[in-house]
Amino acid sequence: MAFDFDLFVIGAGSGGVRAARFSAGFGARVAVAESRYLGGTCVNVGCVPKKLLVYGAHYAEDFEQARGYGWSTGEPVFDWPSLIANKNREIQRLNGIYRNLLLDNGVTLLEGHAHLCDAHTVEVDGQRYSAANILIATGGWPQIPDIPGREHAIDSNDAFYLPELPKRVLVVGGGYIAVEFASIFNGLGASTSLLYRRDLFLRGFDKAVRVHLRDELLKKGMDLQFNADIARIDKRPDGSLAATLKDGRVLETDCVFYATGRRPMLDNLGLENLDIRLDERGFIQVDEAYRTSEPSVFAIGDVIGRVQLTPVALAEGMAVARHLFKPEEYRPVDYQTIPTAVFSLPNIATVGMTEEQAREAGHKVTVYESRFRPMKLTLTDSLERTLMKLVVDAESDRVLGCHMVGPEAGEIIQGLAVALKAGATKRVFDDTIGIHPTAAEEFVTMRIPTAI
């Protein structure tokens, strides 16, 4: 049977665009359908605009710390609409870049909602297209719990388009999105409370990292409320909100921001027309080659619920392109030793095992930790401290994990991720000459174990 396309990609996010343009580069006839915005969550309502807001929030500290270096400035004034307008302009520029990435590689771009008719047919705005292979890369979507008054709350998508900065914000959640946005609001001057239903946020991260960030956020004046959850939200006549907690307390605020999870975006996709199985969480089940239970249909990224990070989706998209159209270059995605960052203030970055994971896996562990005041802050009144931690296998000397809380943590850990990927030992770290004076050199100068 002759198909219109060799590959039809549903979703023009990071993973979908990567799969589409490289498949086209390998000689395939490719189409991409996108009903919202080019670039997906990361470019539009995720990584990119979020980090721009983090930069904006950090300037408050920069202005204050500049005095220690002899700079005298007037009283800084922040304008939220200006930040959002400038952010929107940058996102529009990136949308154009993603459009050109597709078109310049010969990909057919269809801007409309795609609906699966069968295992080889996709309908977009009433027009049907046939494809030898179909790739689902529709990403995820934030969700707010079904509680009374949920309509008064916002999610991470809404936060990027608030018309003004709320004076009081209540952030609900304990994952990286909650911690990041709490840092943004707090840094920009809003009275910020972070509620989490467990003992400590960032479950799955190293315990020392979680505790250190908790202490740093408290220093910055953030209100942290653990073992707390909202039962209902009521809107007052003056427009403010009253959040009634499950323990009976009532917190008054101007904005309730939920960051308690994301679901796969499979709405009106037509999965009922195909034999595609979902797991117990609602994500699409795939095999090691990202093939679903329908042999001609593949899925990658947030819809499969593995590691929901943009670089992982990019790697999965590349793997599908190679598997289908350049098999001699195919190599599976390695989900071990994936570096990641949390752009809280201060930043977190980590790669490899936590101390807890290493011990649970049966490793005899040696731990090295360093806590210090960054050199940049020594002429200022800031009490912020940096944490660096190495988790080492005591028998093989291999470094199992690197963890950091502090300025530019992501930039530093990215380089160390290469070392861990290559199997570097603590001896290799010790024999590496540091760059002085930097914070990063601390990772190659830690000599005395803090725990065994």
N, C-alpha and C positions, 0 to 999 in steps of 0.2 A: 504493500500500500504506500502511495506517495503522500507524505505529510507536508503541511505548509511550513513547519519548522522542525528542526532537529531537537530543539530545547525551548520550552516555554516556561519562563520564570514568573511566578506570581509574587510580587513584592520587590520594590527597588530600594531596599535597605542595604546595609554594608555587605551582607552575605550574598544577597540576590544579585547585586550589581557586580560583585567580584566573579561569581559563577558565570554571569551573562557575558561580560566583556572578554574573559579569558576563553570561554567556549567559542565565542565568535572569532577570537584570535587564533584558535586552533582549527578554524575552517568551518565551524558549525553555523547553521542558519538559526538565529536566536531572536526571540521576542521577549519583552518584559512588560508586564502590566502593573500599574501602580495607581491606586485611587486616591491617595492622600498627598504625600510629599516625597520628593526624591531625596534619597539619603537615609530614609527610615528614622527610627527613634533616635539613634546616636546623633545625627546631624541636626535634627529638628527639635526634639524634646528630650534629649538625653545628654550624652557625654560632652558634646561641644558647647551648647549654650550653658550647661551647668558649670563647666569649668570657666567660662567667661564670667559668670556670676560669682564664682569663687574668687577669681582675680579681683573683681570689683569689691568684694567684701574685705579682702586682705588690705586694700589701700588704707582703710581706717587705721590699721596698725602701722603701716608704712609712714603715714603722716606723723603719727605720735612718736615713732622711733627716730624719725629724722632729726628731732631736736637734740638728741644725744650726739649727733654728728655735726652740730653747729648750724643747722638749717632753721631759720625762723620763717614760719608761714602764718597766714591768716587762718582764722577758724575755718576748717574744711566744711563744705556744704555738699551733701549728696542729693542727687536728683534721680530717682528711680525711673521715671519715664525716659530720660536720656539714655540710661543704661539699656533699657529694653528696646528702644528704637535702634540703637547702635547694634545690639545683639541681633535684631531682626534683619538689619541690612547685611550683616555678615552671613546669616543663615541663607538669605536669598542668593548671595554670591556662591555659597557652597552648593545650593540647589542647581545652579547653572553649571557648576563644574561636574556634578554627577550626570546631568543631562548630556554634556559633551563627552564624558567618558563612554556613555552608551552609544551615542550617535556616531562618534568618531571611530568606533570599533565596528560599525555596521550593524548594530543591534536595532531591531524595530521596537520603538517605544510606544506603548498604548496606555494613555492616561485615562483609566476608567476601572471600574470594579470587575474583577475576574471571578467567574463562577464555573466550577468544574461540572461538566455534563457527563463525562465518562472518563475512562482511563487515558484517552488520547484526545479529548476535545475540551476546549476552554471557550466560554462565551464572555465577551467584553462589550458592554453597551449594545446588546442585541446582535453582535457579529460573532460568528463562530470561527474558531481556528483549530486546526488539527496539529498535533505534535507527537513526535516519536517518544519524547520524554518530557515530563512536567516536573518542575521544581517548586515546592511550596516554601517560601521564605517571607512569611507575612508578619513575623515578629510577635511581640507581646503587647499587652495593654494594662495600665494600672487599674486596680480594683479597690473599691471602698466597701467595707463590711456593711451588711444589710441591717443597720440599726436605725431606730427612730431618729429622724432629722439628718440622715445621711446626705440629703440634697443640699444642706448648708455647708458641707465640707468640700475641699478641693483636693485634686490629686497632682502628681508631678507634671502632667501635661498642662494643667491649668496654671500652675505656679509661674510658668514662663511668660504668661500674658496678663498677669495681674495689672490693673490700671494704676495702682499705687501700692507702695510698700505699707503693709499693715503695721500698726503700732504694737500690737500684741499678737503673737503667733503660737499656736499649740501644734507641735509636730508629733504625729503618732506613728510609731514603728521603731524597729531596732536594727534594721539593715543599713547598707551603705547609703541608700537614697535618703533615708530619714536623717542619718547623721550628717550627710553633706548639706542638705537643705537647712537643717537646724543651724549649722555653722554659717551658712549664707545669711539667713535672716538675722542671726545674732550679730554677725560681723557688720551688717549694714545698719544696725542700730535698733532693730525691733526687739522688744522684750520677748524672749524665746523660752518656751518650755518644751522639753522632749519627754514624751511618755512612752514607756515600753512595758509590756505585760510580763516580762521575765526579770531575772535578777540583774542582768548586765547586757548591754547591746553588743552587736557584731558577733553573734554566735558563729562559731567555726573559725574565728581568728584566734591567734595566740593569746592566751590569758594575760600575759604581761602587756601586750599591745592594748587590749581592751581596758585594762585597769589604768594604764598610763593615759590613754585618751580621755577616759572619764575624769581623771584628775585635772588634766589640762583644760577641758571644757568648763569645769567648775571654776577654775581660775579666771576664765574669761567671762564669768557672770551668767552662764547658761543655767537654767533651772532643769535639773535632771530628776525625773520621777520614775523609778523602777517599780515593778510589780503593781502597775497601774494600768487601767484600761477604761475606755469610755462606754457608758451604757446608752446615752442618748445625747442629742444636741438640740438645743432650743434657740430660736432667734428672738431677741428682745426687740421691743418697739423702737429703740434707738439704733438698731442695726447691728449691735454687738451680739456675741454668741455666748451661751452658757452650756458648758460641757459637763454633764453629770457623770461622775465616775462610778464604777461598780461598787466602790466602797462607800458611796453616798456623798462624797465631796463634790462641790460644784466649782469649776474653774471658769472664770470670765476671760474672754478673748475676743479678738476681732477676726481671727482666721483659724480654722481647723484644717490642717494639712495632713492627709493620710498617705503613708508610704509603707503599707503593710502587705505588699505582694503584687505580683503581676500574673496575668493569665495569658495563655496562647491566643492570639488573634485569629480565630477560625470562623468568625461570624459570616453567615451567608456565603460560605466558600463552596458549598455543594458536596461536602464530604459524604453526605448520606447517599450520594449517587455512585460511590465507589466503595471498594472493600478495603478501607484504610482503618487500621486499628489504633486506638488511643490507649494510653496507660491509665492507671488509677487516678492520676492527677489531672488528666485531660490533655496531656501532650501527645504529639504524634509519635508512634513507635517506629523506629528505623533500625536497620542492621548496621554493620560496621562500614558499609559503603553509602549509608544514608538513604537506602532504598526502603520504602514503606512496604506494607503487606500487599500493595498493588505494584507489581513489578516495574511498571513504566513511570511510577510517581516517586519522587524523592522529596526529602524535607531536611532543612538545616536551620541553625540559629535558635532563637528563643522558642520557636514552636515545638522543638524536640526536647526542651527542658534539661539539657545537659549542663554545660557551663555557659551561662548567659552573659557573655562578654563580647564586645564588638570584634576584637582580634580573633577570637575563637570562631565567630561566624565567618570572618574572612577566610580563615584556614579551612573551614568546612566547605565554603563555596569553591575554593581552589581545588579541594580534594574531589568534589563532584565533577568539576570541569575536566580534570585530568582523568578521572575514572572513565568518563563517557567518551572523551575525544582525544586524549593523549595518554593512553594506559601505560605506555612505556615510562612515563615520568610520574606515575601515580605513587604516592606514599600516604599512608594513613595519618590522621591527626593524632598527635601525642598529647593526651590530656594530663600527663604528669608534668610537674614543675611549670605550671602556668603562673606567670607573675601577674599581680593585680594591685590596684591602688584605690584608696578611698580618699577623695579630695575634700576631706574635712579640714578644719583649721585648728590644729596643725594636720598636715597630710599623714596618711598611712600608706605604706607599700610593703608588700610581702611576696615571697616566692618560696616554694617548697613546703615542707612539713612544719606544722606548729610543734612546740614541745610536747603538747598533749597527744597529738597524732603519732609522733615518733615513738613515744613510750607505749601507746596502745598497740602499735605495729610490732612491738617486741624489741626495738632497738635499745641498746645500752647507750644512754645519751649523756653528752657533756654539753653544758650550756655556758655561753659567754654573753654577758650583758654590759652595756655601757650607757650611763645616763649623764648628760652634761648640758650646760647652757651653751647654745650656739654662739660662736665668736661674734656674729653680727649684733647680738643682743647685749654684749658686755658693756657697751656705753649707753644703754637704755635702762628704763625702769622695768622692762618686761621680765617676768619670772618664768617664762616658758622654758621647758627642758626637752631635750631630744632623747629618744630611746633607740638604741641599736642592739640587735640580738642575733646571735648565731646558734643554731641547733646542730650539733655534730654527733655523728655515730662514733662512739668511743672505740670501737673495735677496728673499723676500717678507716677512720679519720675523715671520712667523706662528710662534707657539709650538706646537711639535709634540709636546712631552712634558713632564710635570711629575713629579718623583720625590722621595720623601722617606723618610728613616729617622729616627724619633724619636717622642717622646710625642705622642699624639693625631694621628698622621699621617693616619689615615682621615678624621677630622673636617675637617682642613684641606684635603686633596686633593678631597673631595667638592665644596666650593665652587669650587675651581679647575677642576673638570671642566665646570662650566657655562661658564666662560670659554673653555675649549678647544673645547667644542661650538659656541660662538658664533663661533669663528674669531679669537679675540683675538691681537693681535700683541704683540711684546715692548714696543713703544711704549705700548700700552695698559697693560701691567703697570707700566712705568716711570711712567706718568702717574697711576697709582692711589695714593692716599694710604694708608699703612699704619696699622694700629692699634698704638699703642705703649704699653707694651713687650709685645710678643708674639713668639713664634717665627714665626708666620705672616707677619708683615710682611717677613721676609727675602725672600719670593718677589717682593716689589715693590720691593726696594731693591738687588738684585744688578745691578751696572753694568759690571763688568769681566769680559770673557770669560776662561774658564780653558782653553779649547781651541777651535781653529778648524779 
